[in-house]
């Protein structure tokens, strides 16, 4: 099985999350991780360890990422572009816009 390399954005997100984990900082439950890249299982795992309940991306998450987000009671949003998005897991944290 051929593995793909990480994108520059994925590396930056992993580095930022890792630096927070290494310092022992505690983040507020109101934190949201937003990225333009594809959310990998490694990224969702680090977000879960940091207590970040919501992850939003402009792209699609992997199927494993969706399974993990659901198991860990996280909100995972993909294809977030303009006023449109696809909520894969965690609808309980999403409020519909009032018109």
NORVEN-V677434 format. One record per residue. N is the residue number from 1. RES is the residue in one letter. PHI is phi in radians with two decimals (* if undefined). Layout:
[[N RES PHI] [N RES PHI]]
This chain:
[[1 X *] [2 X -1.50] [3 X -1.72] [4 X -1.54] [5 X -1.43] [6 X -1.46] [7 X -1.40] [8 X -1.03] [9 X -1.10] [10 X -1.06] [11 X -1.11] [12 X -1.10] [13 X -1.12] [14 X -1.08] [15 X -1.12] [16 X -1.12] [17 X -1.13] [18 X -1.08] [19 X -1.14] [20 X -1.18] [21 X -1.08] [22 X -1.20] [23 X -1.44] [24 X 1.36] [25 X -1.18] [26 X -1.99] [27 X -1.72] [28 X -1.19] [29 X -1.14] [30 X -1.52] [31 X -1.29] [32 X -2.29] [33 X -1.69] [34 X -2.06] [35 X -2.50] [36 X -1.63] [37 X -1.56] [38 X -1.32] [39 X -1.46] [40 X -1.59] [41 X -1.11] [42 X -1.15] [43 X -1.17] [44 X -1.18] [45 X -1.13] [46 X -1.17] [47 X -1.09] [48 X -1.11] [49 X -1.11] [50 X -1.49] [51 X 1.41] [52 X -1.51] [53 X -1.46] [54 X -2.23] [55 X -2.18] [56 X -2.18] [57 X -2.42] [58 X -1.43] [59 X -1.92] [60 X -1.59] [61 X -1.43] [62 X -1.30] [63 X -1.12] [64 X -1.14] [65 X -1.06] [66 X -1.11] [67 X -1.07] [68 X -1.16] [69 X -1.05] [70 X -1.14] [71 X -1.11] [72 X -1.67] [73 X 0.99] [74 X -1.84] [75 X -1.68] [76 X -2.12] [77 X -2.09] [78 X -2.12] [79 X 0.89] [80 X -1.38] [81 X -2.45] [82 X 1.09] [83 X -1.69] [84 X -2.02] [85 X -2.84] [86 X -2.11] [87 X -1.57] [88 X -1.47] [89 X -2.50] [90 X 1.35] [91 X -0.98] [92 X -1.08] [93 X -1.70] [94 X -1.88] [95 X -1.93] [96 X -1.24] [97 X -1.24] [98 X -1.46] [99 X -1.85]]
